[in-house]
Amino acid sequence: MCHRPSLSTSSATRSWLQVPRAALRRRLSVLSGAASRPVPWRRRPIAFLCYVLSVGALRPLAKRVRAVACWLLIGQREKGRDRNYHISFFFSLFYLVALYRSFPTRLLSRAWGRLNGVELPTWLRKPVYSLYIWTFGVNMQEAAVEDLIHYRNLGEFFRRRLKPAVRPLCANSCLISPADGKILHFGQVKGVTYSLENFLGPQKGRENDSSSSFRDRLLSSPDNDLFHVVVYLAPGDYHCFHSPTNWKVELRRHFPGSLLSVNPGVARLVKELFCLNERVALTGQWQHGFFSLTAVGATNVGSIRVYFDQELQTNVPRYSKGSFHDRSYVAADNLLSKAAGKGGVASGEGEGVVLQKGAAVGEFNLGSTIVLLFEAPKDFSFNLQAGQRIRVGEGLGSL
């Protein structure tokens, strides 16, 4: 039989309590000294985050997070910093990005999706929606239903339809904007900040091509080039996306992944953000060759819906990293007969889904990003400016 050491109960209790009491006194003295200094209100959330993270091995990380957060949010950059400071800042930024990527954004997005489906009491709808309208600058005069009482939940409000006449299609442009939003990037696909092959995945029928790059394998003619347009949808924008041209969709590819914010500021910090996030890529052909429209998910935007594909399910609880799921519209499929009336027209059994210019293709919840990658003659020109606001139906470029 094992026996305890010959210590009295009171002395054992005192020895057990000595270390925590001493540590507690030291901690209180530090906090009291820090509390004597006034803290600007903009620093308080940052300080709170650091105190939460100041546990054991996370304390160095908390210091780096605070340094980067102060630099980014408050702009406190002292002059005369040496090279070591810039190296320290680089690693601090790295830790901050790693910390953000570790957040359970998929779980939060699913919880937000459930919240969106909760029916609001009639008396609460107008105050809630009015606050959202005021915060994000929503133009309800364009909505098909302007009365806020008719939207039973947040999801219906986010997916509101527009009046038919408020988004006329540009007849002089062969390519129009697929969504309301802000132009982030456009031009020839040269030096983009993400890998095309990781973004689109392998392309069937092009693996045996001896071309030097994935970009070249997408081109059907040496006289053509590959172009791209990135449209960012803010939370207050119209959440549906439309067909930017007349084209035929041959394949739907769903990439499960993270749901990080696609805000332009975050996109500059996180390398290959579009390749990390969950996305649905529609690829096919238009009059000049290869064409693709990719809907990229974001935080609280795990739900991506394509009207003519009822089997698509996004933001599922479990997935394999690096995996993707294909759905071919070229093979015989009963789904093609359902395309009519939802923006798609069946071009015959097993021949793909033909989308007319301006037809409704799908929708997001809250806000996200649309990426167009397409083949066109080298003299294709954009009539855009980086950062400009654009709406569905406005011209992107022409030949």
N, C-alpha and C positions, 0 to 999 in steps of 0.2 A: 504494500500500500504506500502511495506517495503522500508525503507530508509537506505542508507549507513551511517556509522558513519561520524561525522563532521570532516573529515580530508581532507586536500588539496591533490590534485593529486600528487604533487611532494613529500610531506612528506610520503604519502602512498607508493609511489614507493621506497623511500629510506628505509623505514622500511621493505619492502618486500625483498630488495636486501641485507640487512645488513648481514644476516646469511650466505647465499651462498658465499658472498665475503670473510667473515672471514674464513669459512671452506676452501675456495679455497686457501687463503694465507697460512693457516696451512699446507694444502696438498702440496703446491708448496715448502714450506720450508723443509718439510720432504723429498720430492723427490730430491731437490737440495742437501741436506745433503747426501742422499744415492748415488747420482750420483758422488759425489766427491771421492768415494771409487771405485777402479777398480774392475770389476766383471769378473771372468773367463768366457770364451766363453761357456763353458759347462753349466754354471749356468743360462745363459740368458733366454733360453726357460722356465726354471723352474720359474724364477722370473716373466716373462711375464704371465705365467699361474696364479701365485699368485695374480698379480695385477688385472687380469680379475676377479678372484674369490673374491677379497677383497671388497665385497659389503654387508654391513649390517651383517646379521647372517652368511654369508658364510666366513667371515674373519677367524674365528677359524679353519674352514675346510681348508682354503688356507694354514694356517701355518702348519697344520698336513701334507697336501699333499707335501709341500715343504720339510719338514723334512724327510719324507719317500723317496721322490724322490732323495734328496741329498744322503741319505744312500744307496739307491739301485744303482744309476747311477754313483756316484762319489766315493762311498766307504768311506765317512768321518765318521768314528766311533771313537770317542774320548775315551781314556782309563779312567778308574776310575769312570765310570758312576754308579749311585746308582740304587736301585730297582725301584724307581719312574721313572727313565728314560726308563727302559725296559717296564714298564707298559704303559707309554706314547707312546712309539714306537709301541706297540701292537695295541693300539687304532688308532694310525695314519695309520697303515697298514690296519686296518679294514675300515677306512674312504676312503682310496685310492681305495680299492677293490670295495666298494659301489659306489664310484664316477665312476669308470670304467664301472661297470655293468649298470649304468644309461645312458650310451651313446647310441644313436639311431643306433646300429650296423645293425639292419635289414634294416632300411631306407638307410643307407650308402651302404649296400650290394646290394640292388635293384638298387641304382643309379650306382654302379660299374658295375652291370650286363648290364644295358642299355648302358653304355660307351663301354663295351666289344663288343657290337653288331654294333657299329658305324664303317662304312667302312672307312679305311684310304686311303688317296691319295697314288698313287703308289710311288711317290718320297719320301713320309714320312715313308713308311713301314720299309725300311732297317735301318734308323737311330733309330727308336723307338724300333724295335725288337733287334737290336744290343746292345742298352743300357740295355735292360732287360737281354739279354744273358750274358753281362759282369757283371751285378750286381749280378745275382743269379747263375752264373756258369752253364748255360745250355749247354749240349752237343748236338749240332745240327747234328753231324756226325751220330748219331743214328736215326735221324728223317727220315721218309719215304720220305718227301719232304724237302730238305735242302735249296732250294731257298726261301729266305724270302719274295720275291715279291709275291709269290703265296698265302700268308696268307692275306686275305682281311681285317680282323679285329683282335683285341686282343683275342677274344674268340676262333677263329680258331687256333691261335698260341698256346694258352694254351692247347687246346685239340688235339694237333698234334699227329699223329700216328707214331709208330716206325717201323723200318725195321723188317721183320719176324725173322731174324736170330740173332738179338741182345739180345733176352731174351729167351734162351733155358730153358726147364723145367728140373728140377732135378728128374731123374727117381728113385733114391734111397730113396727118402723121400715121405712119404704119405701125407705130408702137406708142401706147398710151400708158399712163400711170395705173398700176393695179390697185392702188390704195391711197387713202388720204394719209399724209405724213410729211416727213422732212427728208430731203435727199442727203444721204450721208456720203456716198461715193458713186462715181460713174466713170465710164471710159473703157479703154481697152484693158483686157485682163493681162496686165504686166506689173509684176511687183505687188500683187495683192497680199494682204496680211494674213491670209489663210490658204491652206493647201486645197486646190481644186479636187484632187483625188479623194482626200479625206472628207471634203464637204459633200461631194456627189456620190462617192463610192465607185466601184468598178462599173464600167459601161459594157453591156453585153454586145458581142459582135465586134469589139474593138481591141480585144486583148492581144490578138496576133499581129496587130499593126506594128510595124517596125519604126514608127515615128519616134523622135527623141524625147518627147514630153507628152504628158497627159493632155495638155491643152491642144497640142497638134492632132492628137487622136480624135478629138471631138469635132474637128473641122472636116467638112465634106469636100471642100475646094481650096486649092492654094491661093485663090484670089480673095478668100474671105478671112476674117479675123474674128476673135472671140471678145465679146463686150460684156459688161456687167453694170447693173444698177442696184443700189441698196436704198430701200425706203424704210424709214423708222416711223412706226405708228406710236404716238404718245397716248396715254390713258384717255385723253379727251377726244381723240379722233374717232371717226367712223370705223367700226371694227371688221367689216366685211372686206374681202379682197376679190377682185374681178380679173377676167382674162384680159391681158394687155394687148392681144392681137388675135388674129384668126390662126389657130394652130390645132394640132392633133396630139392629145396626150396618150402616150403608149405605156408608161410605167409610173406607178406610185411607189416611192421608197420611203419608209418610215425609219428614222434613226432615233431610238430612245437615247436619252442623255440627261445632262444637267439642265437646270432651269435658272441660270444666272440672269441677272438683269442685262438687257441689251441697250441700256442707256448709253449714248455716245461716250460719256465719261468713263463708264466701266469698260466699254469695248476697247478703249485706248490702253487700259491697264492689263486686261486679261488677253494673253496671246491666243489667237485662233479661237475666239469666243464662239463664233458661228459653228465651228466644228465640234465644240464641246456640248452645245445646247441641243435639246431635242428639236427635231425638225422633220418636215414632210416635204419631200422633193417630188415634183411632177415633171417628168421629162418626156420629150417627144420631138416633133418636127414642125417647122413653119416654112414659109415660102423660100427662105434662104438657108435652111439646114437645121442644125441642132438648136433646141430651145428648151429652157427649163425655168420653172417658177418654184421657189422654195420658201415655205412658210416656217420661220424660225420661232420656236417658243421662248418664253422668258419667265421670270418669277411671277407667279400668280396667273400665268398664261399657259398652263400645261395642256389646256384643252384646245386642240387644233381640229377643226371640222372641215371636211371636204364634202360638198353636197352630194356628189354622185358616187361616193364611196362610203356606204353605211358600215362596212366592216372595219374601218379605221378606228383604232382606239389608242389614244395618246395618254401619257403620264400614268402608265400602269405601275403598281407598287414595286414590281421586281423586273429587272432586265439584265442582260449580259452586256458588260461594257464592250463597246466596239461593234456590237451586232446591229443588223438592220433587217427589215422585213419588206419584201417586195410584193407588189400586186400588179400583174401584167394585165393591161386592158386590150392587148392584141389577141390573146387567147380567147376562145369562146367563153362568154361569161354572161349570166343573166343580168348582171349589174348594168350592162350597157343599155338595156331597155329602160332602166330607171333614170338615165341621164337626162332625157327630155323633160322639160319643165323645171329643171333645177340649174339651168345654165349650160348644160351639156346636151349634145345631140348625137345619138348613136349613128355612126356612119356605116352601119352594117355589122352583123355579128362577127366578133373577133377582129375588127379592124381599128379599134381604138375609140377614144371619146373625142369628138370634134367640138372645140369651144369657139364660139363666136366672139369677136371683139366687144368687150364691155360686159360679157355675161358673168353673172355671179358664180364664183368658184367655191368659196368657203368663208370661214369666219374665225376670229380669235375671241378670247375673253380678255378684256382690259386693254392690252396694247402689245405690240411685238415688232417684227421686222419681216419684210419681203425682199428676197434676193432674186433678181433676174440674171440669168446667164444665157447668152444666145449668140448664135453665129450670124454674121451679116457681112456684106461687102465692105472692103476696107474704107470706102468713102462714106460709110454711115457716119452721121454727125449728130451729136446731142445738142439740144437747145436748153440746157440746164445750167444751174450754178450750185455748187456745193453749199448745203445749208438752207436752200430755198424751200418754202412750203409748196406742196403740190397736192392736187385733189384727183380723185378717180376721173378718168376720161381726158385729162389734160395731156398734151403731147410730150413724149420724152425725146424723140428724135425722128429723123427722116433721112431718106437717100436723096 
